[in-house]
Each structure stands twice: as C-alpha cells, then as structure tokens.
Amino acid sequence: APVLRGFAGRMVGGGERLDHRTTKIGGVPDWPPSAAAAADGDPDGSLLLDPAAPPAEMTACARCGETMALVAQAHAPLVSGELPDGAAVADRVLYLFSCFSETCPGAGANAGRWRCLRAQVPPVAAPALDDDSLGAR
C-alpha cells in the first residue's frame, strides 16, 4: 500500500526569506532566533538577521570531522497537553544531518555519520483556569 510521508506545499519564490518554521528537505538549515533575542523583546526573531547556529562540532561528522549536510528540517511544535505537565513548546525544530563525504572512513557504514539536533524554546506552562475563564459568574 502507498505511504504518505508528507505533502507538497506552495513553491518558495526566489529571494523569499525562510525561517526555522519552514519544514524542508535539504538546503541550508534555518536556525531559530537566539534566546537573547527573545529576552530583548524580539520574541519572533524578526529583528535578528543572523540567528546563531550551534557550535560547528555539533554538525561535524563523528568519523571524519567534515561538516555534515542537512537532510531534513522539520518544524515540530508541541501543543498543550503533549508534555506530562501540560506545557507547550511553540517552537521546536528537528534537524537531520548526514555525512556524504566519499573520503570519510565510515563510508558504507551508518554509525557516526548521522546526527539529529533539536532546537526549541523552553516549555510554556499551561495557563491556569480560574472561575472567570470558565464563564462562572
């Protein structure tokens, strides 16, 4: 039986700015805004032109040290109730990298040549319900 692994979205126009909320295959990773930008009153990162990437060793192959290629980037937020304490993670992005270097000593093997990174903002606690929010009079 056919398996649906995703669906096509609209085409991205030339010069269109993508952000970390874009789910895509390949290309260059779009990192979320830094926590400092959010703390400085720019929670969506719109003022941050160059979001901070993780340290280079996090995207380096464990076998050969070469920079790995982005295989997929997936915006994967968690809504309220998906975490044990009812919190939500509005911005969570998963990045899948792989080493495609032909000179890698691990060529032909998978161990150490794949890495998944997660970037997310701290969970936001679920709002407490009070009598006013429940419509009590």
N, C-alpha and C positions, 0 to 999 in steps of 0.2 A: 504494500500500500504506500502511496506517496506520503512524505512527511513534510509539513510546512515548517520551515526553520525561521521564517521571517516574512516580511512583505516589503515591497519597494515603496519608498516614499517619493516625494517630489524631487526633481532634479535640482541640484545645487548650482546656482548661477556662478559664472566666472567672477572672481573678486568678492563673492559673498563671504562674510565672516562667519565661521563656525565657532561653536564654543563647546564646553565639556558636556553639555546636554545632548550633543549630537551622537547618535549611535551609528557607527560606520565600520566598514571593513577596510583595513589597510590605511595608507597615508601617514600623516604625521599626527601624533597624539595632541589633543587639545586638553590642556590641564585646567583644573578648576582654579578660581581665584584663591589667593592665599588667605589664611585665617586672619592675617594682619589687615588685609583689605576689608574684610567683613567687619572687623573691630573698629576700623576707621570710618565707618558709616557708608561703606560701598558694598553692601551685602551681596549684590548680584555680580560684582566684579566688572561692571560696565566702565568704570574709570581705570581699571587695571589693564594696560595694554599688553603686558608681557607676563602672564601668570607664571609663577615659579614652578619649574619642573623638579621632580625628585632628584636626589644625587645621582650622578652618572652611573655609579656602581649598581644601582637598582635596575637599570635597563641594559646592563652588560651581561654577556653570556658567561655562565659559571665555568664553562670548559675552555674558551679561548680568549675571553675578555673583550671581544668585539661588541659594539653596540647592536642590540637586537632590533629587529623590525617589528613595527606594530602590525599585528594580525587583525585585531578587532578592538573596538572601543564601544562599550555599552553603558548608557545611562540607565541605572538600575535603582531608582529611589525605593525606599521602604515606607509604606504608609502606616499611619497609627494602627496599632494592634498587631503588627508583624513582629515586633520585638516583645520579649517577655514582660517588660514594664509598661507596654502600651505606647512607647515613644515612637517617633517617626524620624527618618533620615531623608530629608528632602533632596539632598544632593549626594548621591553615591554613584561613582563611576568605576567600572571594571575595565582594565586594560590587559589584553593578552599579547605577549611578545614572544618571538621565537628567533633563534639564530639560524640564518640561512647561509652562513659563510662556508664555502667549499673547503677552506683550509682548516676549519675547526676540527680539533682532534676527536670531537664527539660526533662527527658526520656519520650518519647511518644509525645513530642511537638517539634516543629522546631525552635521556637523563641530563639535566642541567641546561638543556637547550630551549626550554620553555619557561616562561615566568608570567604569573598573573599578579597584577598590582591592583589595589583598591584605594581609591581616594574618596574621602567623604567628610562632610562637616559633622561635628558632634551631634548625637541624637537630640531631638527636641521633645521634651516631656509632653505627654498628652495633657490637654487642658483639663483642669478640674471642673466638674459640673457642680453648679450651685442651683439654688431654687430659681433664680432669675433665668438661667439658661434653660431650665426645664419647663418654663412657662408657668411656674407657680405664682399665685397672687396672694 
